[in-house]
Amino acid sequence: MSGLAATTRGTGPHAGQRLVIAGAPLERARLVLVMIHGRGGAPEDMIGLADHLSLPDLAVLAPQAAGHSWWPDSFLAPLEANEPGLSSGLSVISTLLEDVSEQGFDPERVGLVGFSQGACLAVEAAARLARPFRAVVALSGGLVGTGDADGAPRADLYDRPAKTFAYEGRLPDVPVLLGCHERDPHIPLARVYESAEIMRGMGAKVDTLIIPGAGHSVVEQEATWLRGQLNIEG
């Protein structure tokens, strides 16, 4: 795929890592999908999901985190506990979007998809960058937040304190999917619902998919939702 280096740009530890490029060549692609792996994962995990979509005109870009983790603690932890990883991950996604824009792909032709820790990074990047993305998908994830709120740890946040969510931009009519198991060991439903409310307040068209039972995985309904959004003409 011409026009992109096989390493990430940005700042901090996640710059200079592998960027796996798959799918259609950029010069022939209709859309670009930026896919972000979870803790302990690798870009190839996300490439497998992209292959499952069976969309031959889709270019796929999957960056790798340093040490296979975007940040060390839970996304529910105080922000400082996850630096410089969080800021570095956000910078990698931002510069990657700049690079694909230079290749002729405006945000309307770009989707952001992540799983688990990568899902949290995907929706946080979408909220902070506030661009008219083709679709944003959090597969077991929620917003990280922009600040630490006062107050005691909350049981519905797995005994973590609340966050603040001060996003300046808008996501007008951007399709967003927040998927999560009913009893996910890492992602509390309280944060999923809070993320949905915040992103709707930014103008996004948010769907939540709550999967019955316990688990932390991608399900077919999520892939179906994404495939449907990417198949819409325009």
N, C-alpha and C positions, 0 to 999 in steps of 0.2 A: 504494500500500500504506500504510494508515494506521498511525500510532503510531511510526514511525521517521523520523528526519531523514535527509536525503540526504548527510550528511557524517559522517565518523568521529569518535568521541570517543577519550579516552585521554590520553596524555602524549607529549611529544616531537614529532619532525618528522612522524610519520604521523597525528597528530591533525589534524582539520579538513580531511582529504582527501575525495575523492569516495567515496560508498558507492552502488554501483549495485544497485538493487533490481529483481528480475525474478520471473517465475513467478506462482504463485497469490498472491492477496492474503492477508495474514496471517489475516484473519478466516475464510478458507475453507481454509487450508492444513492438511494433515495433518502435514507435517514441514518443518523449515527446514534448508537447506544453506548453510553458510558456506564460501565458495570463495575461495582465496587464490592470486593470480597469481604467476608467477615473475619473475626479474630481467629488466628490459626489457619486461615484459608490461603488461597492462591488465586491468581487471575484465571487459571484454567477452570476453577469451579464455576465461575460466571460464564465463561465461554461455553461450557456444557449447557447451561440454561439458555443461552442465546441460540445454540444449535437446536434446542427443543422447540423454539418458536417457529422454526422452518420458514424463515423470511429471507430469501436469497438476496434481496436488495438492501440488506441491513449491514452497515459497517459497525464493528464492535471494538471498543477500546477498553481494556481492563488493566488499570494500574495495580502495582503491587506495593503493599505497605512494607516499610523496613521492619524486619523481624516478624513479618506476617501479622502485625497488629497495628492498628491506626493509633491507638492510645492504650495506656496500661491498665486503667481502672474501668469500672462500669461507666456507661454514659450518664448514669444518674449521680455520679460523684461530683464534688465541687470542681469547677472548671480548672482550677490551677493544678489539680491532681492529674489531669490528662494533658498538660502541656509539657513539651512543645508539640506533642503528637497531633492534637486537634487542629491547631493553627497550621501545622505543616500539611496535614491532609486536606484542609480547606484550600490551601494554596495550590496543591497539586491539581485539584479539580478545577479551580479557577483558571489556571494557566492552560490546562488541557482544553477547556472550552474556548479560550482565546485562540489556541492553535487550530481547532476545527473551524472556528469562525473565519480564520485566514484562508482556510481551504474551501470557503463558500457555504458553510453550514451555520446559518443563524440559529438561535435557540429554538425556534419553531420546528426545526428539523433535528433536534437533539433530545434524547430521553436520558434521564438519570435513574439508574436502578441499583439498589444495594441490598445485601443480605446481612442481617444481624448488626454487627458493628458498622459494616458498610452501609446498611440501610439508614442508620442514624447519621452517618456522614452525608449520605445522599440528600436526605430531607433537610438537614441543617444547611448544606451548601445551597440548596434550592431556595430556602427561606432567606438566607443572607444575601444571595446574589440577586434574587427577585427578578428573574427573566422569564419570558413567555415560553417555557419548555413545552416540547411535544407531550411529555408525560413524565411523572416522577413517581417512583415505586419504592416503598419501604417494605421489604420482605422481612418481617420480624424486627421492627425498629420504631423509633420516634425521635422527636426533636431533642437535641442536646441542651439548647438554651443559650442565652447570651450573658446571664449573670446568675449569681447565687442569691436566693431569697432568704429572708430571715425566717426563723421558726424552727421548731423541733422536727426531727425525722418523722416521716409519715409511714404508717403501716402499708397504705396502698401504693407507696413508692418503694416498697421493699426496704423499709427503714432507712431511707435516704431523705435528705431535706428537699424542699421544693426549689424550683429554678424560676428565673424571670425570662421573658421572651420578648425582647424589644427589637423587632424587625422593622426596618424603615420602609421597605419597598412593598410592591404589590405582586400578586400572582394571578392576574385577571383570567379567569376561566381555564387555568392550567389543570389538566386532569391529574389527580393525585390518588394513589392507592396506599392505604396503610393496612397491612395484613399482619395478623398475630394470632397465635393460639390463645385460647381462653385462659390457660394456665401455662404461661411461658416462664421458664425459670430465670430469664434475664430481662424480659421486657414487661413491665407491669401495664395492665390495661388502662390504669389511670393516666399514664403518660401517653398512650396511644390516643385515647379520647381527647386529652388536652391538646395534643398535637393537631388532631383533626379540627378542633374548634379554632385554634390559632390560625391554621392555614386557610380555613374557610373565611376567617376575618380578613385575610389578605386577598380574598377574591377567588381562591382556588376552588375547583369542583372536586371535593374530596369524597372518596368512597372508603369505608372501613370494611374489612373482611375479618370477622372474628371466627376463628376455627375452633369448633368444640373440642374439649378435652385438653390434655397436656401435650406439649411439644415445642419444638424450635426448629422448624424446617419450612421449605417451600412446598406449597401444594398446587395442584393442577388449576384450581380456580384462579390463583394469582397469575399464572402464566396465561390463562385464557383472557383475563382482563387486559394484560399488557399486549398480547397479540391483537386484540380487538382495537386498542387505541392506536397501535402502529399501522394497522390496516386501513384506518380512516383516511380517505383521500384529502389532500390539502397540505 
